[in-house]
Amino acid sequence: MPIILELYELKNLCMEMASLGAANYVKMTKPADDLISQREAYREFQECRVKKWVQKGTVSTTRGGASIRSKVLYSRAELLAADKSEKLNALINK
């Protein structure tokens, strides 16, 4: 069964994948610049979605220090990849 996409959907898909590639480049070259706080991740990608991705193991977390109260950090590239994969899944499996 062929996958049929409108031209604007294909254009948006290409633009989103280019931004994902740029985010992965930043993750490889400057790992500290890739990390964002939990609050910022919740604001940018919605709290329920981020929690779901962490529960499924799609996105991993790290702590900013050794203390249990230290800041929870997420990789922006991993969050973008999870976000784009959900959008792509919705486009392909209409």
C-alpha positions as CSV (number, residue, x, y, z in Angstrom):
1,M,0.0,0.0,0.0
2,P,1.6,3.3,-1.1
3,I,2.0,6.2,1.3
4,I,0.5,9.4,-0.1
5,L,1.6,12.7,1.3
6,E,0.5,16.2,0.2
7,L,3.3,18.4,-1.0
8,Y,3.1,20.7,2.1
9,E,3.3,17.7,4.4
10,L,6.4,16.5,2.6
11,K,8.0,20.0,2.8
12,N,7.2,20.2,6.5
13,L,8.6,16.7,7.1
14,C,11.9,17.7,5.3
15,M,12.2,20.9,7.4
16,E,11.6,19.0,10.6
17,M,14.2,16.4,9.8
18,A,16.7,19.1,8.9
19,S,16.1,20.7,12.4
20,L,16.5,17.3,14.0
21,G,19.8,16.8,12.2
22,A,21.0,20.2,13.4
23,A,20.0,19.2,17.0
24,N,22.0,15.9,16.7
25,Y,25.0,17.9,15.4
26,V,24.9,20.1,18.5
27,K,24.5,17.1,20.7
28,M,27.7,15.6,19.2
29,T,29.8,18.7,19.1
30,K,28.6,20.5,22.3
31,P,26.9,18.0,24.6
32,A,26.4,20.5,27.4
33,D,24.5,22.9,25.1
34,D,22.1,20.0,24.2
35,L,20.8,19.5,27.8
36,I,17.7,21.3,29.0
37,S,16.0,21.3,32.3
38,Q,12.8,19.4,33.1
39,R,10.8,22.6,33.4
40,E,11.9,23.8,30.0
41,A,11.2,20.3,28.5
42,Y,7.7,20.3,30.0
43,R,7.1,23.8,28.6
44,E,8.4,23.1,25.1
45,F,7.0,19.5,24.6
46,Q,4.2,19.3,27.2
47,E,4.6,17.5,30.5
48,C,2.3,14.5,29.7
49,R,4.2,13.7,26.5
50,V,7.7,14.0,28.1
51,K,6.6,11.7,31.0
52,K,5.2,9.2,28.5
53,W,8.5,9.2,26.5
54,V,10.5,8.7,29.7
55,Q,8.2,5.8,30.8
56,K,8.5,4.1,27.4
57,G,12.3,4.5,27.4
58,T,12.3,6.7,24.3
59,V,14.0,9.6,26.2
60,S,16.5,9.3,29.0
61,T,17.2,11.6,31.9
62,T,20.3,12.7,33.7
63,R,20.9,14.6,36.9
64,G,22.9,17.8,37.1
65,G,24.7,16.6,40.2
66,A,25.1,13.8,42.7
67,S,22.3,14.9,45.0
68,I,18.8,13.5,44.8
69,R,17.6,17.1,44.7
70,S,19.8,18.1,41.7
71,K,18.2,19.2,38.5
72,V,16.8,16.6,36.0
73,L,18.1,17.2,32.5
74,Y,16.9,16.0,29.1
75,S,18.6,15.9,25.8
76,R,16.9,18.3,23.4
77,A,17.9,16.1,20.4
78,E,16.2,13.1,22.0
79,L,13.1,15.1,22.8
80,L,12.9,16.4,19.2
81,A,13.4,12.9,17.8
82,A,10.5,11.6,19.9
83,D,8.3,14.5,18.9
84,K,9.1,14.1,15.2
85,S,8.6,10.4,15.3
86,E,5.1,10.8,16.8
87,K,4.3,13.3,14.1
88,L,5.7,11.1,11.3
89,N,3.7,8.1,12.7
90,A,0.6,10.2,12.6
91,L,1.2,11.2,9.0
92,I,2.1,7.7,7.7
93,N,-0.5,5.7,9.7
94,K,-3.5,8.0,9.0
